[in-house]
């Protein structure tokens, strides 16, 4: 693996608005018209990926491998939500992030997310090799 210039403490945040398409009812994770847990997790993963993506060499990316979060409060359709990720540990290719999510009123989620650094082409070849075996 080429020289990776990552440091503990890198952060990123991503903001979005709650729409019907990312509601629990629409995503199938519940039957209420509130922000879905899978949508919150996706936003957390996107913020973690964004925290390190610009620091990786060309041809490398990260893939999510584990997430452990609590969804602590519901958010109505129409309100903005924001996920924040902070890189807290680097163990070779394994990266561990503290992730949190907030709506306009309160913290709605928190936990940890794990990602691995991979070479994009090799990873894709391995995965799509499953179709030929």
Secondary structure in CASP SS format (residue, H / E / C, confidence):
PFRMAT SS
TARGET T0000
AUTHOR 0000-0000-0000
METHOD secondary structure of the structure
MODEL  1
X C 1.00
X C 1.00
X C 1.00
X C 1.00
X C 1.00
X C 1.00
X C 1.00
X C 1.00
X C 1.00
X C 1.00
X E 1.00
X E 1.00
X E 1.00
X E 1.00
X E 1.00
X E 1.00
X E 1.00
X C 1.00
X C 1.00
X H 1.00
X H 1.00
X H 1.00
X E 1.00
X H 1.00
X H 1.00
X H 1.00
X H 1.00
X C 1.00
X C 1.00
X C 1.00
X C 1.00
X C 1.00
X C 1.00
X E 1.00
X E 1.00
X C 1.00
X H 1.00
X H 1.00
X H 1.00
X H 1.00
X H 1.00
X H 1.00
X H 1.00
X H 1.00
X H 1.00
X H 1.00
X H 1.00
X H 1.00
X H 1.00
X H 1.00
X H 1.00
X H 1.00
X H 1.00
X C 1.00
X C 1.00
X C 1.00
X C 1.00
X C 1.00
X C 1.00
X E 1.00
X E 1.00
X E 1.00
X E 1.00
X E 1.00
X E 1.00
X E 1.00
X E 1.00
X E 1.00
X E 1.00
X E 1.00
X E 1.00
X C 1.00
X C 1.00
X C 1.00
X C 1.00
X E 1.00
X C 1.00
X C 1.00
X C 1.00
X E 1.00
X E 1.00
X E 1.00
X E 1.00
X E 1.00
X E 1.00
X E 1.00
X E 1.00
X E 1.00
X E 1.00
X E 1.00
X E 1.00
X C 1.00
X C 1.00
X E 1.00
X E 1.00
X E 1.00
X E 1.00
X E 1.00
X E 1.00
X E 1.00
X E 1.00
X E 1.00
X E 1.00
X C 1.00
X C 1.00
X C 1.00
X E 1.00
X E 1.00
X E 1.00
X E 1.00
X E 1.00
X E 1.00
X E 1.00
X E 1.00
X E 1.00
X E 1.00
X E 1.00
X E 1.00
X E 1.00
X H 1.00
X H 1.00
X H 1.00
X H 1.00
X H 1.00
X H 1.00
X H 1.00
X H 1.00
X H 1.00
X H 1.00
X H 1.00
X H 1.00
X H 1.00
X C 1.00
END
